[in-house]
Amino acid sequence: MKLPVRAIGLLVMMSGGAAMAADLPAPVIHKAPPPVVAPSWTGFYVGVNGGVSLGQNRTTDTTVLPGLAFPVFGADSVSRAPFGGIFGGQAGFNWQLAPSWLIGVEADAQWSGQSDTACLSACLPAGAPGSLLSLTDEQKLTWFGTARGRIGWISPSGTLWYATGGAAFGRVEQTLTLAGTPGFFAAGTTSSASFSHDQVGWTVGGGAEAPLGGNWSAKAEYLYVDLGSVSNSFTSALGAGLVPATSQTTTSSYTIRDHIMRVGVNYRFGEPFPYAAPAASPGLYKAPPRPVAYSWNGFYLGANGGASLGRNDTIDTTVLPGLAFPVLGADSFNNAPIGGIFGGQIGWNWQAAPSWLIGVEADAQWSGQSVSVCVSACLPAGPPGALLSLTDEQKLTWFGTARGRVGWITPNGTLWYATGGAAFGRVEQTLTLAGTPGFFAGGATASTASFSHDQVGWTVGGGAEAQLGGNWSAKAEYLYVDLGSVSNSFTSALGAGLVPATSQTTTSSYTIHDHIVRIGINYRLN
């Protein structure tokens, strides 16, 4: 039987379509991709840390000989800068309240090598029989610890930025040593005493912590620690030549203010971060887009603010040529200027590999760092023609750096970097001598001189920088800045009663060593 032509054509078309369908690729079937879950910070953790501790201990050292017409032999007031390494451990618990917020508690205990020694109360190399020459004051912080709360914000990349505060405690030690010429003490030429105190106070600070992979994270942290104040005193019998004074009492009162800069690693018990939730049921999906890592490449600019903490090794000397004992002051101490800073930075990064970066950065900073101290006995009163005190004011008014950077990028995209290069800045100093009438020519009771220097030096440091979203990132950074040293001197005419001395020359030599702690934001121009 013959098929109709139209039916035959339909069969041919159907068979041809089936053949073409057989040549098409089979549909691609994927399991549902696991939902991406942000790193969870919840849980207990332990860790270790290390860094440095820089003190800013305002100290008043007074020596009094009751019974004399002018009983105060020394009343120096200085801002001391004890310094040393620290090492310790911490344990804590975090609770991630929401995807971007966290609260927690942390306790730590630290060994400290912080110490400082100063020579005050004129610190004379020699003197007439029965003279007080100097007071040596050694201060130490041997250990400390804190118990703190933490509250933090978790950036889109998973880096934790947190504020922290709570209780602090630690042990401080002090040794005071007086030196005099023969006849000042009833026996010998020195008298000393040592003291130890366990102190309780408070602390506040902040930091950044980033996942490293698995259960590990790394942190950079700054703490300000206030352990209150202490007052120590001791009494020594005096030689017969100082009657009606029969004993001297030396009292040292000082505050304990410490700036802690440290880095550490933590291990969190529980799920590693980042981690993924269990996969959904199989289904038919388009292939998921390939994730693209955040790129640090390109130019950037930003702003920053923080604090500058100085530790300036200072020697202040006053000499009256022609006298039998020409040195009237030669105090030696580590000065502790402090102040806020604010500035901006510009730089360029090249991400040489997925986990490595090199770059350059320059910054310029306004600085309010300053300190004023009173040394060379700093007497409240004295007989006619006597030197009473030297006031030494030091300032850092601005500074800048030009540095290279090399960094490692963690799995969550946080940059941990080391940096170093050139530094420059301006330092200023004002020296003011005070004396009783007759010490200076013309009846003056003070003589002042001011100085300014533009210095060049070097810097080294490190920090952490994390993505905030879009082209923005935030950083926390520490720099050690060495601007070399300066020496300033001035001469004043003396009163007729000091002949054969006709003039005095005061010289102040000091180093400029600064510890910069700052946070900032950057905008990448890509």
C-alpha positions in Angstrom: 0.0 0.0 0.0 1.4 3.4 -0.9 1.7 6.1 1.7 0.6 9.5 0.8 3.5 11.9 -0.2 2.6 14.2 2.7 2.9 11.4 5.3 6.3 10.3 3.8 7.6 13.8 4.2 6.5 14.0 7.8 8.3 10.7 8.6 11.5 12.0 7.0 11.4 15.2 9.0 10.9 13.4 12.3 13.7 10.9 11.7 16.1 13.8 10.8 15.2 15.7 13.9 15.8 12.7 16.1 19.2 12.3 14.5 20.1 15.9 15.1 19.0 15.7 18.8 21.3 12.7 19.2 24.2 14.9 18.2 23.5 17.6 20.9 25.6 17.5 24.2 23.9 16.1 27.3 22.6 18.7 29.8 25.2 19.5 32.5 24.0 18.5 36.0 25.6 20.0 39.1 25.1 19.5 42.8 23.9 22.6 44.5 27.0 24.6 45.6 27.4 24.7 49.4 26.1 28.0 50.8 29.0 30.3 51.7 29.1 30.9 55.4 31.1 33.7 57.0 33.8 32.7 59.4 32.4 32.0 62.8 34.4 33.5 65.8 32.2 31.9 68.5 34.1 29.7 71.0 37.0 29.4 73.4 40.5 30.2 72.3 44.1 30.3 73.7 47.2 32.0 72.3 50.6 33.6 72.8 51.9 37.1 72.1 55.0 39.2 72.2 55.9 42.9 71.7 57.1 45.9 73.6 56.0 48.0 76.6 56.8 51.8 76.7 56.1 53.7 80.0 55.3 57.3 80.6 55.9 57.6 84.3 55.6 61.1 85.7 58.2 61.1 88.5 59.0 63.6 91.3 62.1 62.9 93.3 62.6 65.0 96.4 65.5 65.1 99.0 64.9 67.1 102.1 67.3 67.9 105.0 65.1 69.2 107.9 66.6 71.9 110.0 68.5 73.8 107.3 67.5 77.3 106.1 67.0 75.8 102.6 66.2 72.2 103.4 65.3 71.0 99.8 68.4 69.6 98.1 66.5 68.1 95.1 62.9 68.2 93.7 63.3 67.1 90.1 60.1 66.5 88.1 60.6 64.4 85.0 58.5 62.2 82.6 60.3 58.9 82.5 60.3 56.4 79.6 61.0 52.9 80.9 61.1 50.4 77.9 61.4 46.7 77.3 60.2 43.6 75.6 57.1 41.6 76.8 56.0 38.0 76.2 52.9 36.1 77.4 49.8 34.2 76.8 46.0 34.8 76.6 42.8 32.9 76.8 39.3 34.0 76.0 35.8 33.4 74.7 34.0 35.0 71.8 30.3 35.1 71.1 29.3 36.2 67.6 26.0 38.0 68.2 25.3 38.6 64.5 27.1 38.1 61.2 29.0 41.4 61.7 29.2 41.8 65.5 31.0 40.0 68.4 31.4 40.3 72.1 33.8 38.4 74.3 36.2 38.2 77.3 39.9 37.8 77.4 42.6 37.4 80.2 46.3 37.5 79.7 49.5 37.3 81.7 52.8 38.9 80.6 56.5 38.8 81.5 58.0 42.2 81.2 61.6 43.4 80.8 60.6 47.1 81.0 63.1 49.2 83.0 64.8 52.7 83.1 67.6 54.3 85.1 68.0 58.1 85.5 70.6 60.3 87.3 69.0 63.4 88.8 69.3 66.0 91.5 72.0 67.8 89.5 74.0 64.5 89.0 77.3 66.2 89.8 80.6 64.5 89.0 82.3 66.1 92.1 81.7 68.6 94.8 83.0 70.1 98.0 83.1 68.0 101.2 79.6 67.4 102.6 77.8 67.8 99.3 75.0 65.8 97.8 76.0 64.8 94.3 73.2 62.8 92.7 70.1 60.6 93.0 70.0 57.5 90.8 66.4 56.2 90.3 65.8 52.8 88.7 62.2 51.8 87.8 61.0 48.4 86.6 57.8 46.6 85.5 58.5 42.9 86.0 55.1 41.4 85.1 51.5 42.4 84.4 48.2 41.0 83.3 44.8 42.1 82.2 41.2 40.8 82.4 39.1 42.5 79.7 35.9 42.6 77.7 36.0 42.9 73.9 33.4 44.2 71.4 34.1 44.0 67.7 32.9 44.5 64.1 33.6 41.8 61.5 34.4 43.2 58.1 33.0 41.6 54.9 36.3 39.7 54.5 36.0 38.2 58.0 38.6 40.4 59.8 37.7 41.3 63.4 38.3 45.0 64.4 37.7 45.3 68.2 37.8 47.6 71.2 38.8 46.2 74.6 39.0 47.3 78.2 38.9 46.1 81.8 41.1 45.5 84.8 44.9 45.5 84.9 47.4 44.4 87.5 51.2 44.1 87.8 54.4 44.4 89.8 56.6 47.5 89.9 60.0 47.8 91.5 62.2 50.8 92.3 65.8 51.3 93.6 66.9 54.7 94.8 70.6 55.5 95.4 71.9 58.7 96.8 75.6 59.6 96.3 77.5 62.3 98.2 81.1 63.5 98.9 82.7 62.3 102.2 81.0 64.0 105.1 77.5 64.1 103.7 76.4 60.8 105.1 77.3 59.6 108.7 79.0 56.6 107.1 80.1 56.0 103.5 79.4 58.0 100.4 76.1 56.3 99.2 72.7 55.3 100.7 70.2 53.2 98.9 66.8 51.5 99.3 64.7 49.1 97.1 60.9 48.8 97.0 58.3 46.5 95.3 54.5 47.0 94.8 51.7 44.9 93.4 49.4 47.3 91.7 45.8 47.1 90.4 44.4 49.5 87.7 42.7 49.6 84.4 43.3 49.2 80.7 41.7 50.2 77.4 42.8 49.6 73.8 41.9 47.9 70.5 43.2 45.8 67.7 42.6 43.7 64.6 42.5 39.9 64.3 42.3 37.9 61.0 41.8 34.2 60.2 44.9 32.4 59.0 43.2 29.2 58.0 41.9 26.2 60.0 41.4 27.2 63.6 44.3 29.8 63.7 44.1 33.6 63.7 46.7 36.4 64.1 46.2 39.7 65.9 47.9 43.1 66.3 46.9 45.0 69.5 47.5 48.2 71.4 46.7 48.6 75.1 47.0 51.6 77.4 47.6 50.4 81.0 47.2 52.6 84.1 48.5 51.0 87.3 48.0 54.0 89.5 50.8 55.6 91.4 53.3 54.7 94.1 55.3 56.7 96.7 58.6 55.4 98.2 60.8 57.1 100.8 63.8 56.3 102.9 65.9 58.2 105.5 69.7 58.3 106.0 71.8 59.7 108.9 74.0 62.7 107.9 77.5 63.7 108.8 78.3 66.0 111.7 79.2 68.9 109.4 75.5 69.3 108.4 74.2 70.1 111.9 71.4 71.2 112.6 70.3 68.7 109.9 70.9 65.2 111.3 69.1 63.1 108.6 67.9 63.3 105.1 64.6 61.9 103.7 64.3 61.1 100.0 60.8 60.5 98.5 60.0 59.3 95.0 56.4 59.5 93.8 55.5 58.3 90.3 52.7 57.2 88.1 52.7 53.9 86.2 51.4 54.5 82.6 52.3 52.0 80.0 51.7 51.7 76.2 51.6 48.0 75.1 52.2 47.2 71.5 52.1 43.5 70.7 51.2 40.8 68.1 49.9 37.3 68.7 48.4 34.1 67.4 45.2 32.4 68.7 43.9 28.9 68.3 40.1 28.6 68.6 38.5 25.3 69.7 35.6 24.1 67.6 34.8 24.5 63.9 37.7 25.8 61.8 37.1 29.0 59.9 36.2 29.7 57.2 33.8 26.7 56.8 30.8 25.8 54.7 27.3 24.6 55.7 26.2 21.1 54.6 25.4 20.8 50.9 21.8 21.0 49.6 20.1 18.2 47.7 21.3 17.5 44.2 19.5 19.4 41.5 19.9 21.0 38.1 21.8 24.3 38.2 23.9 26.5 36.0 27.6 26.1 36.8 28.5 28.6 39.7 30.7 31.6 38.8 34.3 31.2 39.5 35.3 33.2 42.6 37.7 36.0 42.1 40.2 37.0 44.9 40.4 40.6 46.1 43.3 42.3 44.3 45.6 44.8 46.2 47.2 46.0 42.9 47.3 49.7 42.2 47.6 53.2 43.6 45.9 54.2 46.8 45.5 57.2 49.2 44.2 57.6 52.7 44.2 59.3 56.1 45.3 58.2 59.5 45.5 59.2 63.2 47.0 57.9 66.4 49.7 58.7 68.9 53.4 59.3 69.0 55.4 58.1 72.0 58.9 59.3 72.4 61.9 57.9 74.3 64.5 60.6 74.1 67.8 59.8 75.9 68.7 63.3 77.3 71.8 64.8 79.0 71.4 68.4 80.3 74.6 70.0 81.5 75.3 73.4 83.1 79.0 74.5 83.5 80.5 77.7 85.1 84.1 77.8 83.9 86.5 79.1 86.5 85.0 77.6 89.6 86.6 74.9 91.6 83.6 72.6 90.9 82.3 74.1 87.6 79.5 71.6 86.9 76.3 72.7 88.5 74.1 70.2 86.7 74.6 67.1 84.5 71.3 65.2 84.7 70.8 62.1 82.5 67.4 60.6 81.8 65.1 59.1 79.2 62.5 61.8 78.4 58.9 60.7 77.5 57.2 63.2 75.1 53.7 62.1 73.9 51.0 63.5 71.7 48.4 62.9 69.1 49.2 62.7 65.3 47.1 63.1 62.2 48.1 62.8 58.5 47.7 61.2 55.2 49.4 58.6 53.0 49.7 57.7 49.4 51.2 54.5 47.9 51.3 51.8 45.3 51.0 48.0 45.7 52.0 45.2 43.3 50.5 41.8 44.2 53.5 39.7 42.9 51.7 36.4 43.7 48.3 35.4 45.1 49.7 35.6 48.6 52.5 38.1 48.3 52.7 41.8 47.8 55.4 44.5 47.5 54.8 48.3 47.4 55.9 51.8 48.4 54.2 54.3 50.6 54.8 57.9 51.7 53.1 59.8 54.5 53.1 63.3 56.1 52.0 63.8 59.7 51.1 66.7 62.0 52.3 66.0 65.6 51.3 67.3 69.0 54.1 65.4 70.8 55.7 67.4 73.6 57.0 67.2 77.2 58.4 69.6 79.8 60.6 68.6 82.7 62.4 70.3 85.6 65.9 69.1 86.4 69.3 70.2 87.9 67.9 69.9 91.4 64.8 72.0 90.5 64.9 73.8 93.9 62.0 75.9 95.2 64.4 78.4 96.8 68.0 79.1 97.6 70.5 81.6 98.9 71.5 84.6 96.8 73.5 83.7 93.7 72.3 80.1 93.5 71.2 78.1 90.4 67.7 76.7 91.1 66.6 74.7 88.1 66.6 73.9 84.4 63.3 73.5 82.5 63.6 71.4 79.4 60.8 71.4 76.9 61.0 69.1 73.8 58.6 68.9 70.8 58.0 67.0 67.6 55.9 69.3 65.4 55.7 67.2 62.2 57.2 64.2 60.5 56.9 62.0 57.5 58.2 58.8 56.0 59.0 57.2 52.6 58.9 53.4 52.9 58.9 50.1 51.1 56.3 47.4 52.1 56.4 43.7 51.7 53.4 41.6 52.9 51.7 38.3 53.1 48.0 38.0 52.2 46.0 35.5 54.4 43.3 33.2 52.9 40.6 35.7 53.8 42.5 38.5 52.0 44.0 40.4 55.0 47.4 41.9 54.4 50.1 41.5 57.1 53.1 43.6 56.2 56.6 44.8 57.2 57.7 48.2 56.2 60.8 50.4 56.4 62.7 53.3 54.9 63.5 57.0 55.4 62.0 59.3 58.0 62.2 63.1 58.4 60.7 65.7 60.8 61.1 68.8 62.8 62.1 68.9 66.5 62.0 72.0 68.8 63.5 72.6 72.2 63.3 75.4 74.8 65.7 75.6 77.7 65.1 77.9 80.7 67.5 78.3 83.6 66.2 79.8 86.8 68.3 81.3 89.7 68.0 83.5 92.7 68.9 87.2 92.4 72.6 87.5 91.9 73.1 84.4 89.8 72.6 86.1 86.4 74.0 89.5 85.5 71.7 92.6 85.6 69.5 91.2 88.4 67.7 88.7 86.1 66.4 85.5 87.6 66.0 83.5 84.3 67.7 82.9 81.0 66.0 81.2 78.0 66.9 79.9 74.6 64.9 78.1 71.9 66.1 75.8 69.0 64.6 74.1 66.0 66.0 71.4 63.8 64.9 69.5 60.6 66.1 66.0 61.0 66.5 63.0 58.7 66.6 59.4 59.9 65.0 56.0 59.3 62.0 54.0 60.3 60.9 50.3 60.5 57.6 48.7 61.5 54.6 46.6 60.4 50.9 46.4 60.4 47.7 44.7 59.2 45.3 46.0 56.5 41.9 44.5 55.7 39.2 45.0 53.1 36.1 46.9 54.1 34.2 46.5 50.9 34.4 48.2 47.5 37.7 50.0 47.1 38.1 50.7 50.8 40.4 49.1 53.4 41.4 49.8 57.0 44.8 49.4 58.6 46.5 49.3 62.0 50.2 50.2 62.0 53.2 50.5 64.3 56.4 52.4 63.3 59.7 52.9 65.2 61.2 56.2 64.0 64.8 57.3 64.7 65.5 60.9 63.8 69.1 60.9 65.1 70.2 63.3 67.8 70.6 67.0 68.4 72.8 69.2 70.7 71.8 72.7 71.7 73.7 75.1 73.9 73.5 78.7 75.1 75.5 81.1 77.3 74.4 83.6 79.9 76.4 86.3 81.8 76.7 85.8 85.5 76.4 88.1 88.5 79.5 89.7 90.0 79.3 87.5 93.1 80.3 84.4 91.1 83.7 85.7 90.1 86.0 84.1 88.8 83.1 82.6 86.8 81.7 85.3 84.5 79.3 83.1 82.3 77.5 79.8 82.3 77.0 77.5 79.4 74.1 75.1 79.3 74.1 72.2 76.8 71.3 69.7 76.1 72.0 66.7 74.0 69.2 64.2 73.2 68.2 61.5 70.8 64.9 61.5 68.9 63.3 58.0 69.1 59.6 57.7 68.5 57.0 54.9 68.7 54.1 55.6 66.3 50.8 53.8 66.8 48.1 54.7 64.3 45.0 53.5 62.4 43.9 54.6 59.0 41.7 54.0 56.0 42.8 53.7 52.3 40.9 54.1 49.0 42.4 52.1 46.1 42.2 53.8 42.7 41.1 50.8 40.6 
